[in-house]
Amino acid sequence: MWKKKIYIKNSQQAFKLNRTKIDLYFDCKRCFFLDQKYGIKRPHGTPLALNNKVVQKLKSELDVCRKEKKTHPQVLERNLNFFPINNHNLDEWKNPFKGIKYHHKETNFLLNGSIDDIWINNITKKNHCLIIKSTTKSKPLSYDEIWSGYWRQLSFYSYLLGKNSIEMSKTGIIVFINTLEEEKNFSKNFSFKLNIFEKILDFEWIEPTVKKIFQLLNEEHIPNRSNYCKYCNYYFNIKDKVNE
């Protein structure tokens, strides 16, 4: 039976810290601490099977573009000169069970994340990390609607790529696949439009955050609950009722 690896203080073996757990740290330090030190995970949410299928479809189309060294048609429609790069490590870096890694010697963390793709700008010759998401909106998305954590993910991935000797642009790309109904009849087809967002990434948070996580995991006491964490609030509300 698979057993979760937990953080052990002063262990000589590097501890794997992936991008999703860093997101968990930002969301709730208590949940993060319980997960990483005691193996107590949050309950799983409902998998977004249709969204994942749509994203995988685009990834397959991008792989075709990669082989043919061309820009995806919907990217070309927007007068953008990006096309997917070729790299012998790319399949491993995109694999959710492997991903791209960097050993952070100061903390002995093995930082890890699985990227969606890397695009190169055919004019500037700069590499850009991107993530792909799926949504359903009747109107075009705006920058204000994008969760800030997505940009944080991109900066972390670009950081890992840079540590693996890939020269990266400071600009990241988010591709939203917007699913639109062509007919009101449920049985009719859907159309898919790409919304492409670019932004200069913030890398300043990464090193300080990794060090703060290291300090937290080496503490003995469990952090206080967050007032914004629905999991902590649910647990403590139930506990208070039982104690009554």
C-alpha positions, 0 to 999 in steps of 0.5 A, a space after each residue: 500500500 502506498 504510504 505518504 512521505 512526511 517531513 522528518 527533521 534533520 533527515 539526510 534525505 532530500 524532502 520533495 516539496 511540490 508546487 501544489 503543497 506551496 499553494 497549500 502553504 499560502 492557503 492555510 499553514 495549519 493544513 500544510 503542516 498537518 499534511 507534510 508532517 503528519 500525512 493528514 490530507 484535506 478531503 479530495 474535491 470532485 475531479 473536473 473530468 470535462 475540464 481536464 479532457 479539454 485541456 488534454 485535447 489542446 495539449 495534444 494539438 500543441 504536440 502536433 505543432 511541436 513536431 511540425 514546428 508551427 504556431 497553433 492556429 488560434 494563437 496565430 489568429 491573435 498575431 502572436 508568434 509563439 510555438 511549442 519548443 522541443 526539449 529532450 526532457 520535456 516529456 518528463 517535466 510535463 509528467 505529473 508523476 515526475 516533473 521538473 526538479 531542483 535541489 535547494 541545498 540550503 533547506 534540503 528540499 527537492 523542489 518539484 512541479 509538472 509544467 504544461 508547456 514551454 513556448 518560444 517567441 519566434 521573433 525574440 527567441 525567448 522561452 516562456 512557461 505557460 499553464 493551460 486552464 479551462 473555463 466557461 464564460 459568456 464574455 471574454 476573460 479579463 486579467 482581473 478575473 485570473 486567480 493570483 495563484 496562477 501567476 505564482 505557479 508560473 513564476 515557480 515553474 519558470 524558476 525551476 526551468 531556470 535552475 535546469 539551465 533553460 534560459 527563460 523570459 521573465 514573462 509567463 503565459 496563461 492560456 484559458 480555453 473558453 468553452 462556448 455553446 454553439 446551440 442551445 440544444 444540449 446535444 449540439 457541439 461546443 466551440 473552444 476559444 483561446 484566451 491568452 494572457 501574458 504578464 511579467 512574473 514576480 520571482 522575489 517571493 520564492 526564496 523567502 517562502 521556501 525558507 519560511 516553509 523550512 522553518 515552519 516544518 522544523 517547529 514542533 507546535 501546530 500552527 493556529 487555524 486560519 479564519 479563511 480556511 473552510 476545512 479548519 473552520 469545519 473541523 473546529 465547528 464540529 469539535 465545538 458542537 461535540 464538546 457541548 
